[in-house]
Amino acid sequence: MKVLFLSIWYPHRYNAMSGLFVRKHAEAVSRYAEICVLHLRSDENIKQFEIVGQNFEKVKEIYVYFPFIHNKLFLKISKAINYIRAFAIGYKIVKSTFGKPDITHVNVLTRSGVLAYWMKKTQKIPYVIIEHWTRYLPQNFSYTGFLRKKITEIVAKNAGKIMPVSEDLARAMQKQGIKGDYEVVYNVVDDFFFEEPVNVERNKNKKRILHVSCFVDNQKNITGLLRAVKELSLQRADFELVLIGIGVDFEEIYNYAKSLNLPENMLIFTGEQTPREVAEWFAKSDFFVMFSNYENAPVVISESLAMGKPVISSDVGGIREMINKESGILLPMKNEKNLTESVNFMLDNLEKYDFEKIKKEAKKYSYENIGKKLFDTYLKSVEK
């Protein structure tokens, strides 16, 4: 079976982390089908269309970069025209080098969905949708505009399956009138997170807490996490917090952390790390903490569970679907006092968590399980 992935989010030459979860879905299902990804991206640094073709593992990737028009008066119109032109160029390459797809896999509504809808109506190619966007959630609501809503509803109604990555997101979409055949599919975790770590070197005098994020403080509330750690540091000093990632608020958060005057070596900022390096940090840590104001179904929580590490998280989005009393602690959003108490509790009660059981239950996020589920969904959609 030939599957064409269309996504507005995907790793590209300016950001290797953008839409990484989409590439992982493509990798997972490439075990069962032939996969080609067509990614269309505007680029203000070019004046002509540029095409880049490459293979990532078993996945064929075709990038079409198109010029970004700076004329504010015609910005939306010109961008739409160039987007359509980019698709025409890219899809021609897809058909000549990959062949006509049996099904289209849309990631993130609505733009890519319109292309898939057109392909279904003109070439009888069915499509399915996976949605990751938090724009339907009250804390990050941006699903507005009469035309956008109507187009989204048409695209969703004609999809073989709509697959949000959490039940919470599915409910939020349905509440907005987006009707269709829904089924949740999880984000996928790299196989090496399930592997047994070797030669893990640790400071045995300190327990290690891990946080991984994109350093957008409005969402991740890292400053709130830091204040909770500051409060806990007044009670004990037998722990350290490792913060992995980079993002728009990194410098501001780093400077804020310095202003708190925490004990020396209690905070470690690593910057951006590769997925394998993140797995190594998980192996060297005791538990994971996320204190977000809004989320969907964070891959880093799945990764923590895959490593057998318990999680402390604010109870937002689909996180409650991922964590139970045996695998972590859920707490109210923005409740820093509760966070301090929860971290303090877990530092003293790690033996109450069955790491092997946590790891076993996290197998549902594996490449094998998610890839097979997606492939089965394709088969059913093609047969309709």
N, C-alpha and C positions, 0 to 999 in steps of 0.2 A: 504493500500500500504506500502511495506517495502522499505526503502531508505537507502543505504549505503553511508556515507560521507567518502571521502578520502581526506586528506589534509596534506601537509608538515608543515603547520602552525596551531597550536592548543595549548591551555593552557596545560602545563605539569608540572611535579613535580619540575622543576627548574625555571619555569617562568609562573606564573599564568596569565600574561597579553598577552602572545604570541598568536597571532591568535584569540583573544577574539571575534572578529567580525565574525569568522567562527562559533564559538559555538553559537553566537546569531542567525545566520541564521538557525542553526540546531534547536534551541529552537523555533524559529518562526514557522517553518514548522512542528514541532512536534505536533502542534495543529490540523493538518490535516492528518498526516501520522505517521507510526512507523519509528523512526530514530535510526540508529546505526552509530557511528563514529569509524573508525579504524585509529589510529594515530601511525605511525612508526617513531621512533626517535633514532638516534645514541647516545651513552652514553659512554664517556671515563672513567667513574667511575665503570663500570661493566665488567666482563669477560665472562658472560653467558647471554643468552637471558632472559629477565624478562617480565612477562605479568601482567598487572594490569587491572582489570575490575571494573567499577563503573557506577552508574547512576547519571546524573546531570539533575534534574527536570524529564522530560519525556524522556530524551535522554540517550540511552545506549552508554557507552564509553569503547572502548577496546584499551589499549596502549600496544605496543610491543616495549620495549627498547632493542636495539641490540648493541653489543660491537663496540667501535670505534677503528679502527686499526691505530696504529701510524707509521707503516712502510710507509715512504713517497714514496718509489718506487712503491708499490702496493696499495697505498691509495684509488684511485678511483675504481680500480677493486674490491678490498676487500670490500669497502663500498657498492658497487653495489650488490655484492653477498650477503652480510649480509642483505641488504634492501629487496632483493627478498625472502630470507629465512624468514625474519620477516613478510613479507606479507603472505607467505604460512602458517606460524603459526597462524597469526591473522585471516586470512580468514577462516581457518578451524574452529576456535572458533566462528566466525560470523555465519557460516552455522549451527553449532551445537546448538548455544544458541539463535540466532536471526532468522535464516532461510535464504533461498536464497533470495537475494534482487530482487526487481522488477526493480530497476533502481539505477545507481550509480551517486552520486553527487560529482564531482571533484572540489576541491578548489585549485587554484594555479597550473599552468602548470610548468614543463612538466612531472615530475616524476610520480605523481599520475595519470596523464592522460594516461600514458603508461599502467599502471595496469588496468584502466578502459577499455582501447582499447582491451587489452588481454581478459578481461571478456566478452566483447561484441562479439569478434570473436569466442571464445571457448564455451561460455554459453548463447549467444544471450541476454545478459543483456545490454540494452541501457544506455547511460550516457549523462549528461549535465555538463557544465563547468561554474564555476564562477571564474573570474580573478580579483585579487586585486593588483598584483605586479606592481610597478612603473618602472620596468626595461625596458619597451618599450618607456618610455618618454625620450625626448632629454636630460633633466637635470640630469637623473639618468640612462642613457642607459647602459645596460649590456646584452642585448639579442644578443649574438654573438655565433659563432661556426656553421659550416656547418651542422654537424650531429644533433646538438640540434635543429636547425631551421627546418630541414627536418622532424624530428620526431614530432616536435610541429605541423607542418602543417598537417601531417597525422592524428594526434590525434584530432586536431580542426575540420578537414573536416568531420570526422566520428561522431562528437558529435551531439546530438539532438538539442542542443542550446548552444551558447556561450554567457555568461552574464557578461560582465564587469560591474564594479560598477559606471562607469561614461561614458558619450559620448566621452569625451576626451580620455579616455583609449581605448575605442572601435576604434576610429580613428587611434590611435597610433599602435594598434595591426594590423589593416588592412593595414596600411602603410608598415608594415613589411612583408606583404604577407600571413598573417594568415587568411585564408578564412573560412567562415562558416555562419551559421544562427545566427545573432547577435540580442540581445535584452538586454538593460540595466536593471539591478536590483540594487536597492539602498542597502546600508548598513542599518542595523536595529537599532532602538533605544529602550532601555528598557522601559517597560510600565510606570515605576514610574517617568520617566522624564516628562510624560504628566499629572501627578497628580498635584493637587493644593497644593502648599507648606503651611505648618502650622507652627506657632510660629517662624517666620523668624526674628531673631534679627540682627539689623544693627547699625553701627555707622552712624547716620543721618547727621553728619557733613562732611562725606566723601563719594564720589561715588567709587564703587568698580569695577575694571576691572579684568577679569579672563583670565588666559591662562592655558591650559592643554595640555601636550605633553609628548613624550618619551625622551626628553632632548638629542637629537642628533642634535648638532648645525649646522652641514653642511646642514641638511635638514630644521630644524625648525627655524634657524636664531634667536635664543633667544637673543644672544648678540646684534644683530641689534635692536631688540625690546627694550632691556635695554638702548641702547644709545638714542633711541627716547624718552623713558621715562625720561632719564636724562635731555634732552633738554627741555622737557615739565615742568620738576620740577623747571626750572629756571623762568618759567612764572606763575606757580600756584602750590598750595600744597593741594588742596581740593579733592585728589583722592588717591587710593592705588591700587597696582597691586598684585594679588595673583597668584603665579605660582605653579601649581600642577603637580606632576610627578617625575620620577626618570629615570636615564639612564646613558649611558657611559660618557656623558659630564657634568653630574650634578655638580660634585665638581669644575670643571673648570669654569662653568657658575656661580656658587655660589660665587666663589672667585672674578670673574670678576665684579659681581654685587657689592661686597663690595668695590672694588677699585674705583667705580664710585662716592662713597661718597654721595649717595642719602640721602635726609632727613630721619630722624628716622621714622620707621614704615610705610614707603611708599611701601616697598617690603615685601611680606610674602611668604616664601617658605614652602610648607606643606609636601613635599615628596610624596610618593605613597599614594593614597586614593582608597577606594573601590568605585564601581560605584554608590552606594547609597550616599556615602559621597560626590562624585563629584556632584551629583544632588543637594545636600544640598548647596554646594558652589555656584552652578548656581543660586539657589533660592535667595541666599544672595548677588548676584552680579547684576550689572547694564548692562554690556555688555561683549562680548567675543572678544579677539584679537588673531589672528594668523598671523605670518609674515614669512611664510615658503618660501624656495627657490624652492621647488617642492613638490607636493602632488598628491593624486588621488581624493578621495572623503572622507575627514576626518569625522569619526563618531562624533568627538567632536563638529563639526559645526552643524551636525544634532541634537545633544543633546541640544546645545544652542538654536536652533530654536524651538525645542520641548518645551523648558522652556519659550519660548516667548521672549528670549533675542536677541537683534540685534548683528550683527557680523561685525568686521573690519578684512579684510584679504587681503593678497597679491593675485593677480589674476593669480593663477597657477593651472594647472591640471583641475579637474572637478569642482572646487569651484565656478566658474561663473555659473554653472548649479544649484547651491544651493542657491545663494544669489542674490537678486535684490535690487533696490533702496529703496524698502519698508522694507527690512529686514536687510540692512547693507550697508557697503561701501567696494568696491573693489579698490585696489591700485596697482601700479606697484611693481614688485618684487624688493627688496633691496632699495627702495626709502624711506630712513629714514625720510627725511624732510616731505614727503607726509604723512607718518605714524603719525608723530607728529601732523601735522595739522588735520588729520582725527580724532585722539583721542581727540584732543582739541575741535573739532566741536561736536563730539558725547557727550562729557561731558556736553556741554551747550544746547544740542538739543534732549535729550532723549524723550521729550514729543512728538516729531514728528513721533516716531515709535509706531505703533499700536501693542502692545504686544499680544493681543488676536488674531489678524489676523495672526501674525507670527506663533503663536502656532497652529492655525487651519490648516494653509497650511503645517505644518510639520507632519501632520497625515499620509502623504504618507510614512513616515519612520517607522510606527508602526509595531509591531509584527503581528497584524491581517492582514494588507495590504500586507506586504512582504511575510508572510507565505502563504497566499492564492495565491499570484502570483507565487511563487515557486511551489506550489502543482499543480496548473493549467498547468504549464510548464512540470512537470513530466508526467501528464496525456497525454498531446499531444505527448510527446516524446515516451512514451510507445506504443501509438496507431499507430505510424508511421510504 
